[in-house]
Amino acid sequence: MPEGSLAWCRFGAAEPLRFMVLDMASHFSDDKVALKEALRRLRLLITGIEGSGIQHFHRQRTVLTPTVMEPSPEGDQPTEKGRGALLAEVREDLGDCRRCRLHMGRTNLVFGDGSPEAELVFVGEGPGFDEDRLGLPFVGRAGKLLDKMIQAIRLSRQDVYICNVVKCRPPENRTPGADEMDACSPFLFRQLEAIGPRVICALGLCAAQALLGRAASMGGLRGRRFKWRGIPLICTYHPAYLLRNPVQKGAAWQDLIQVRRILNETNHKG
């Protein structure tokens, strides 16, 4: 063995080994077989060190006492990460996303906006011109209409969470491609899982198909309750479509009534 390769053992070698034993005890105190195997390997290590010519190396017998966890005082129990922290993790993982070609034309990545504690999440298609400029979802004309739709069911924008299937604006506001949706949808799904809302409202066919995982027509989706990973899902028209086709606002209102009804039902159960 080359001189110096065990130099770290020449000075107080027993001390780091003692801490090694204590560390193993904390990890394997509930597994006697694993602990015996770890101690066997440690004895072989000590024997090898002593056989390498190191002088004045002393073994120290250490009594291993299983660690007893004291109960935490009331009010100081460990808690899971909050929804806001989970959303922040998703945003950090998304980073300066370049997973698809949409990043090439964006001004700002549009992650989402609203309350992490929201009981209702609206999912749209993707950012438009104003959203790309400001980095926030639904802030243009369609966003103003969405605000009115939210107010109509006795909520405010601050009560809900709003996001999109894709986080970057498609050129000329075209419909996102399948590969672009595939690149972005995992982050959308993580957003929804982090928030855990009582109901999701898909705004437009793109969002509905992304959440349902299948092709369909809006006529075949409206008026029905679906589930996304156990969470009720209602599909309705995108506000931008309603601006172009105001005659459909009555139908969208019926969908919002379904959303409000689900919230009322879950509130009653809670």
Salt bridges, closest charged atoms under 4 A:
GLU3 OE2 - ARG10 NH2 3.04
GLU15 OE2 - ARG18 NH2 2.70
ASP23 OD1 - HIS27 ND1 3.61
GLU37 OE2 - ARG40 NH2 2.74
GLU37 OE2 - ARG41 NE 2.91
GLU50 OE1 - ARG59 NH2 3.50
GLU89 OE2 - LYS81 NZ 2.12
ASP93 OD2 - ARG190 NH2 2.78
ASP96 OD2 - ARG98 NH2 3.24
ASP96 OD1 - ARG106 NH2 2.38
ASP113 OD2 - ARG157 NE 3.60
GLU117 OE1 - ARG83 NH1 3.54
GLU119 OE2 - ARG198 NE 3.65
ASP130 OD1 - ARG133 NH2 3.26
ASP147 OD1 - ARG157 NH1 3.07
ASP179 OD2 - ARG101 NH1 2.60
GLU180 OE2 - ARG101 NE 3.07
GLU180 OE2 - ARG174 NH2 2.73
GLU193 OE2 - ARG229 NH1 2.28
ASP255 OD2 - ARG222 NE 2.70
GLU265 OE1 - ARG225 NH1 3.18
